[in-house]
């Protein structure tokens, strides 16, 4: 007997690929799921960035990064939802979730870098203001990642949009 997992948030087959109809809440929940999976069962290369984000957000005060790695099986999705809320400037998930209901889906896009942005030279900055100034002078799109920001080259944005359209048409 096969059981099928049914999700009220995402139709079958769309769990990993954002659609044009995905809400801001859907996109944040998807990002939290990715971070949680990477932290719990991913290899060290994938687990550490997720754990670093939670640690930097202050979700686990008094715990070292090494302790988090050792105890990563006890981490829950709520920890990564709180991480994303803090990175977005909210004190916790309970305050962030209602705000997501009023946001357009593209407002949370900075939480997820385009899949293809690694193929191009991107400039990282310690503040979003520095990144915006660089983008104003040299072009590109600013994406906030935690407390830092990256300027994705205009070519990467064009390639990502082309890939998204091709995937949508397929």
N, C-alpha and C positions, 0 to 999 in steps of 0.2 A: 504494500500500500504506500503510495507516494503522497506526501503532504506538500502543499504549495504555500509558501509564505506570501501573505497578501498585505500590502502596505497601503494605507489610505492616503499617504502623502505623495507617492509616486506610482504611476501606472507600470505594469510589467515591462521590462526591457528599457526603462528610462532611468534606472537608479543612479547611474554614474554620469550621464551626459545631460547637462542643463538644457532645457528647452526654452523657447521664447516665452512660454507661459509660466515658467517657474517663478514663484514669488521670492521676495527677499528672504523670507523665513525658510523656504525650501533650500535656497542656496546656502544659508548659514548652517542649517541642519546637515546638509551634505558635506560641507567642509568639516564640521565637528566629527562626523562619522569617519571621514578619511583620516583625520588626525588621531582619533581614538584607535582605529585599526592599525595605523602605522606604529603608534606608541606601544600597543599591546603585543602585536604579533609580527610586526615588520622586522627586517634585519636592522642591525645597529645603525646603518647608514640612513634608514628611514625613520627609525624610532627616535633618535637623538634630536633632530630638528623639531619634532612634535613636542618632545619633553622639554626642550629648551624654551619653546614658546610658552608653555604652561608655567615653567619655572620663572621666566622673565616677567610674566604677567602677575606673579605673586600669588598664584592659586594655591601653592603649597608653602606657606611661610615656615621657615625654620628647617626645611628639608633641603638637603643638597641634591644636586643633579644626579650624582651617583646613586644616592638612596632612592630617588625616583626611578631610575633605571632598574634597580634591583627589585623594586616593588611595583613594577609596571603592570603586572597582572591584576592588581587591585584597583587600577584606575578605571573610572567610569566616564560615560559620555558627558555627564553633567560637568565634569572638570574641564572638558574641552569647550563646552558651551560657555562656561564662565570665562575661559581664556579668550574666546572670540569676543565676548561682550566687553571685557576689559580693554582689549586691543582696539575696539571700536569707540572707546571713551565712556562706557557705561560702568557703573559700579558692580553690576552682577547681571546674570541672565534674566532674573525676574524683572529688571528694568529695561533690558534690551529687547526682550521678546515683544512687548507691546509696541515699541518704537518700530520694529520691523514691519508691523502690519501697515504702517503708513508710508513706508519707503518703497520707491520703485525698485525692481529687481537689480538694475544696473548700479544702484547705490552701494551694494555690498560686493560688487565685483573686485574692488581692491583686495578683498580677503583672499581671492584666488588669482594667482598669476596665470596668464594664458599658458596652455600646455606647450606651445611652441616657443616661448620666450627664451628658453635656454639655448636656442640655436643662433642667437644674435648677441652682440655685445650690448649689455645692459649696464647702466650706471647706478650704483647703490649710494644712498646718502643716509646720514644719521637722523635727519629730520625731513619731514614732508616739505617744509618751506624751502630748504636747499634744493630738493628735487624739483619743485615747481619752478624755481629760478633757472635751473639748468634746462628744463624742458622749454621754458619761454625763450631761452637763447638758442637752443640747438634742436628743438622739436622732440617729439616722442610723447608717450602717455605716462602719467605718474600713477603708480600703484602703491598704496600704503601697505606695509607688511609689518604688523606689530607697531613698534615705535619708530621703525625705519621706513624708507621709501625707495623704490626702484623706478628708474625711467626706462621704459621699454621702447626700444628704437621704433621709429615709424614703420620700417620695413617689417618688423616682427608683428606689429599691430595689423598691417595689411595682410600678411601671411596668415595670421590667426583668424581674421575675418573670412578670408578665402577658404580656409580649412573648415570653418564652422558652417559656411554656406554649402560646401561640398558634402559635409556630413549630414546636413539637414535634408539635402536633395536625395541622398542615397537611401 
